[in-house]
Amino acid sequence: MSWVLASGLKMGRLVIAAAVALLVLALVQLPSAAVDVYPEFTPPSVQVQSEALGLSAQEVEQLITVPLEQDLLNGVPFLAHIHSLSMPGLSQIDMTFEPGTDLYTARQMVQERMTQAHALPNVGTPPLMIQPLAATSRVAMISLSSKSVSLIDQSILARWKIRPRLMGVPGVANVSIWGQRDRQLQVQVDPRTLNAKGLTLTKLLETAGNALWVSPLTFVEASTPGTGGFIESPSQRMAVQHMLPITAPGDLANVAVEGTGGLRLGDVATVAEDHQPLIGDAIVDGGAGLVLVLEKFPEANTQEVTQAVEKAMADMAPGLQGITVNTQLYRPATFIEEATHNLGMAAIASLVLLVLVLALVLWSWRALLVSLLGIAVPLVLAAYVLFLFHTTMTSMTMLGLAVAVGAVVEQSVSGVTGLRARIRARGGPASGRAGATAVIAEAMAATRVPLVTATLVSLLVITPMLFLSESVVPFTRAAAAAYALALVLSLVVALTVTPALTVILLGEHERAGAAGPVEGWLQRTGDRLARRSPARRAIPLAALAVLAVLAVALLPRVDLTPSLPVLHERNLLVQLRTPSGTALGETERVTDREAAVLRTLPGVAEVGTHIGRAITADQAVDVNAAELWMTLDRTADEQATIERVRRELAQYPGVRGQVVSYAQQTVDTASRTPSDLTVRLFGIDVATMRAKARELQDMMRGVPGVVGPRVEQQLTQPTVEIQVKLDAARRLGLAPGDVRRDTTTLVSGLTVGSIYEEQKIFDVVVLGKATTRASLPGLEALRLDTPSGKQVPLSQVATVRLVSEPTAIEHNGVARSVDVTAGISGRDPGAVVADLRARVARMAMPLEYHAEVIGSAVDDQALNRRELLYVLAVLLGGVLLLQAATSSWRRAALLTVMIVLACAGGLVTGLAFGTNGSVGFVAGLLAVLGIASHGLLGQVRRYQELESGDGGVDAGNGEVSGAEVVRRGTSERVLPVLLTSLAVAAVFLPPLVLGGAGLELLQPMAVAVLGGLVTYVLTALMVLPALYLLTTAGRGPARPDEPHATGPASAAAAPADGR
């Protein structure tokens, strides 16, 4: 380290030039950094979706989910957890991998298993691995509406023109379309009409399939269409191309039915253009429309993606005549722009106040420049290093840099004031630059130990943040990285740049007694305080007692699980749920009515709605769920508007609604924890599982400490169940599969082929007329063909009944599960968990059933043990570092207590202003702790220098006076302590006053910092001097563990550098 100091001073101009060049380069390039609200906080995960329109939840589970889970995906390397959801028409499997697993390696391993998915039953689309998505993936929502263009034509444009163009935008991972109506040519049949014409459904399928070039039906000739070939003459080869004459319903209606002597499809069926059954819809400005939801890749730049998307939509505008396009339905980039603007304004205001404070106190533009560069260089370069490593600048990154501001300011201010004092004491400019260099070299040799030790202590304090729960670490890791980087760079700057700048700017210009008026007043006030403090120990000891009592009394009230603040977003998400089984039309009616009312509320600028889900979307819900995306006016009172919305939602009985922001929803979903205590029962049959779950509930009521056990509610909805009567079907010559296939064709439809038109593909579907599938009696009366040529109603060969089935079936670890949850009260959670596990193990279970005890109490028990060990390790490590710096266990213990007590003011103000539950509050305490560790360690080290005689203090008999040591050391610390506190307060005052988007974390942090600065000043100037004198009374001087100057004579009468 001595070599570093010497080299820095020797090549001072080069060091300064390099620092300034890097600072300028960083300021030029940082504006192009990617900015987002939060870092990527989801673990490595892969999602697989399979669409199966028309299948019930149980059929999806049996035919798709179970084969995928158990035969293909279970057992993928590094897989930590597998969870699946089977719901009507959709199978969704989520695989979460162990922390640290490379996402693309995980996707590769899953894709290798997916190559065998061809063996799955052909009842839906092939399983699709969803693109990797950012934690807050929605980057834009675009609405389309028109009074002149039909929804089918809008869907064609969205599906075949807009979506491919947007998918090509860098950073866009997925585009899902709510309300999409795929164009279909539908052959709508009535079995009675077919029978009257002497036709069967199978004959109609063959005709429709063979009318097309290609058909997926293997029993028709179109399944092997062949190729056109070519004509080859002696000099030319010409390809033969067959043009499909069918492009419209009328064309298909004119196709002759095979073997009927001239009957056309139009004679026996209705051929029309229509769309598929909807799994979701969209409402735009009170009418039907489309909503495109764009999602981004992890780490994609939200602002760049948004700008590129908006440019793409502007480029396509000439081809979208008659369609109203709104790209502002949901635009998170707006919040980021507002937050960036507010942060910039707060930073400018903080910089202005900081300059004013430093200028008034230092009274020298040269010292001001040195101080500002000492503060700006490490903070800016820390952000620049993160930028070079392609780190997205998030609120947590900014929080980490804000936490480092305190320690950086303390290092810079204390360094500059101390070095100025050294130069003045050694004769000022008369000594020349060489003399100033020697003085600064001595001073830096004396300060390097406290500088390095305080930095290590500050870094040690944040290490437990890297070992918290998996849902918290992504946030704390981003803040810790920025904080650690800024501290390390601050140390480097303090050891190299600041000394070099001081030599060049101050070495020949500082004069003895040249203090400014404010500096002189502060120093005189501090001298009076320093003289009185050791003599009047009652006051500081009383202050210590008050601080200790406050700290002990307030610690239990501190929220140990701080939460992220609610963002000041102008976009709000209203989630609605109607009862399970509600029809799409009814959900649309309720949602449309609610949206119309919300549009009339003061402060609401716009409302867009999507209902149900879309293909490859981020929503796995049925048509009874809807989301209303509200945009607020810029001048709206956010909280008042939210309260109005909540009051409005409460007026609709049977409709559940909540108001959140999208970012808040994603964070809550990712960090959601189970109940205190959960017994998860795994099994097969739903009824058996519910019965065993009730047994578990009764058993849990008898466990001491278990409170309110309840069986997890499983939502159900009406489902039509068809069960073939084997005897009746056998007598008619029908197999069960025949009944299912004919019924599903008439009710759900069967794709018999596709038509290819203008680089687009449209399905041709055969299905029953709407009247055949409009009601349960209509379904029972559905006519089925028999081998004898007669038709029979479905009710004759099958039992058709209405049953209640789960709306969705979840698997945890490839098995069905039911949770029995409870709380814990009045007993140690560990004892409760142990007792419960013992009782669960003794319970008899049917074959293939078992139960496991999980829940937050189980996780918290292990986490609390780890956290306690981390805290003890940090405390022990901090004491060891302080002991190594002071060569005294007594002083190390004293410093530890003083550093902790210096944060008491932050606790008081945080609790007084109600910010103690915020992450920003904890960050504020860490900032004060960093200031205190740097300042108080430097103060104790200065006391030790004076005790050892390096400060020129002598009682006249060769022994050092303890009171004089404390008085002199405290007097020298007055200016650094007060100036540091004033400077840090100047930095954090604007965020506290301004507020708004982007400052949600800094406001509670500022409250804690400002309160902590008060107790830091009291601790440094009153409590620590008195206790230091008290703990060293009657003891000889304790030298530091290494010399800090060339000798007592060389440092005679030299004021300390503040350390």
C-alpha positions, 0 to 999 in steps of 0.5 A: 500500500505504501507503494500505491501511495508513493506512486500516486503522489509521484505520478500525480498529474497522470493519476488526475488525468486518468481520473478526469478522463474516466469521469468524462467518459462515464458521463458521456456513455452512462446516459445510454445505459439500460434502465428499469424499475427492478433487477431480474428477480425470478429464478432460472425457469422454463415454461412449457404450454400446450393448447387443447381447445375444448378439453376439460381440465381433467382431460388436459391433465390426463392426455397432456400434462401427465405424459409431459411431466412424468415421461419427459420433463421430470428429472431434467438436470438441475431441476429444483421444482416442477409445477403444473396447471391443467385448466380447460384448454391449457396445460402449463408446466413451470420448471424452476431450476437451482440458483446459478443455473444458466438459463439457456443451458436449462432451456437446452436440456428441456428442449432435448426432452421435448423432441420426444413430444411427438408421442403425445396424443394428438388432441392439441397443439404440440408443446411449446417452450415459451421464450425467456421473459424478464421478471416484469416482462410486459413492455407495452400494450397496444389496442386496435379498434375500428368501426369499419374493419371487422374483428376477423380482418383486424385479427388477420392483420394482427396475426399475419402483419403486425405480430411478425413485425413486432417479433422482429424488434430487438428485445421483444420476446413474445406478442400475444393477442387478446380477442384474436379471431382466427378466420376459418371456413366452417362447414356447419352441419345438422346431423338430421339434414345429413341423414335426410340426404342419405349422408354420414358425418364421415362422408362429409369429412372426407369430402371437405378434406379431399376438396383441399390440397392438404388435410391432417386427416389420415383417412382421406386421400388429401393426407398425401397430396403429392407434388406437381412435378415439372415438364421438361423439354430438351431446353427448358424445365417448367414446374407444375403448380396447382392453384387452389380454387377455394378461397371463399365460403361460396367456393367450398360450398360448390364442391360436390359431395362424393358418391351423391350424384351431384349434391354439393356441400352447400346443399347439405351444410352451411358453409360460412366464414367465422372464427374459433371459440374464444378463450379470451377477448378485449374491450377497447373504448367500450367496444370490441377490439384487440389488445396486443401484449408485448413482453421483453427478454431478460435484461432488455432495455425497456426504453429502447424496446418501447421506442423501437415498437412505436417506430414499427407501429408508425411504419405500419400505419399506412397499411392500417387504414380505418383502424385506430391504434393506441400504443399508450394503453400500457407503457412502462417506459413512461414511468421510467422516463418520469423516474429518471427525470425526477432523479435527475432533478433531485441529483441536480438539487443535491449537487447545488446544495452540496456545493453551497455547503462545501463552498461556505465551509471550506471557503476555497474553490481549490478545496471545493474542487478536490472535495467534489472530485473525491465524491463524484469520481467513485460514485460515477465510476461505480455506475460506469463499471456496472454499465461496462458489465452490461448491468441494467440500472435499476432502483436497487442499483441507485439505492446501493449508490445512495447508501455509499454516498455517506461513506464517500462524502465522509472520506472525501471531506475528512481527507480534504480537511485533514490534509489542508490542516497538515499543510497549514501546520507545516508552514503553508506555501512557504514549504513549497510543493515538495514540502507539501508532498512530504506532509501529505505522504506522512498524513496518508501513511497515518490514515491508510489503516482507518481508511482500509479498516472502515471500508472492510467493516462497511463491506462486511456489514452487507455480506449477509444481504447475499445470503437471504432468501432466494426471493430477496437476494436478487434485489439485495445483490444489485444494491450490494454490488453498487455499494461495494463497488462505490466503497472500493473505488472511494478508497482508491480515490482517497489513496491516490486521486485526493492526495495528488489533487491536494498537492497540485491545487492546495500544496502552494496555496494554503496558509496558516490561519486561513480558515473561512468564517464558517469554518472558523465559527464551527471550529470555535464552537467545537473547541468549546464543546471539546473542552467541556465534554470530558469534564462534564461526563454526566451529559454525554453519559445521559445522552448515551443512556437515552440512545441505548434505551431508545435503541433497545426499545425501538428495535422490536418495532423495526420490521425485520421483513422490509418491503418495497414501496408502492411506486408512483405509477400512472398505470394501475391494474384492476383485476376482476374475478367473476364466479367460476363457470361464468360465460365469456359474454357475461364476464364481458358485460360485467367488465364493460360496465365496470370499465365505463364507470371507471372512465368517469372517475376523476383522475382516470384518463383511459381504461383498456380491458382484456378478458380470459387469456391469449395464446402463449400469454402470461395469463393462465386464467379462464374466461371468468377473469379480467384485467382493466388497465387504467392510465391516470392523469398526470395531475391526478391524486393517485391515492384518492383515485385508488380509493375511488376505484376500490369503493366502486369495486365493492359495489358489485356483489359476487365480483372480486376485485383488487387494485395493484400496479403491474410491477407490484403484482409481479414482485408479490407473485415472485416473493409470495411465501406459503402460510406459517405452516402447511401440510401438503397432501399428495394423492390421486383421487380428488374426493379421497384427497379432500377427505384425508385433508379434513382428517389432517385438519382435525389432527392439526387442531390438537397440536399445541401452537397450531392456530386456525387450520383450514383446507385450501379451497378448490374452486369448481365449475359446472362440467358436462360429463358424457359416459358411454353406455357400453351395452347400448353402444354394443347393440347399435354397433358403436364403439366408445371412441366412435361416440366421442369422435362424432360428438367432439366433431359436432360440438368442438369441430374438427380441422379437415385442412387449410387454405393458403391465401396471400402468404396466410393460412386459414383452417377449414373446420367441420362442426355442428350448427350452433343450435346443436351445442347451445344447451344441455338438452340440445347436447342430449338430443345430438344425432349420431350415425350408426353402422346400420345407417340410422341415427340415434340421440346421444342420450341413447348411447351415453349418460349426459349429466352436469357435474362439478369439476375443479376449474384447474388442477395443480401438480406439485412435483408431478402429483396432485396436491391439497394444502392444509394451512395454519398459523403458529402462536404461543409456541416455538415454531421449531417445536410445533413443526417437529410435533406436527411432523411426528403426528403426520408420520403416524397417520395412515395413508392410502396407497400412493398418498403421502403428506409433507410439512412445509411452509414459511415457518419451516423455511424461516426456521432454517433461514433464521438460524442462518441469519443469526449465524451471519449476524454473529459472524459480521459482529465478530468480524467487525470487532476483529477488524476494529481490534486489528486497527486499534490494537485494543479489545477495549477500544474495539468493543467501544467502537462497536457500541458507538457505531451501532448507537450512532444509528439510533436517530435513524430508528427514531425518525423512521418509526416516527414517520412510519417508514420503518417497514421500507427497504429504503429505511434499512438502506438509510441505517446502512448509510449512517453505519458507513459514515459512523464506521469511517468517522468514529474509527478515524477519531479513535485512531487520532486519540491513539496518535496523540496518546503515543506523542505523535500529536505533540501533546505533553502534560509537562512531566513526560506523560500524556494527559488523557483529558488533553488527548481527548480535548485535542482529538475531539477538537480536530474532529469537529470540522470533519464531523459537522461538515460531513453531516451537513454535506450528507444532509444536503444530498438527501434533503431534495429527495425527501422534499421533492418525492414522486416517481423514482424517489420512492426508495430515497424518501424513507432512506432520507428520513433515516439518514437525517435522523441518524446524522443527529445521533452520529454528531452527538456520538462523535462529539460528546459520547465517544470522547467521554467514554474513551476517557472513562475507559482509558482512565488509569491506563497507559497509552496504547500505541497503534499497531504500526507507526503512522509518522516518521516520529514525534518531532515530525508531527509536532503541533500538526493538526490531525487529518480528521482520522 
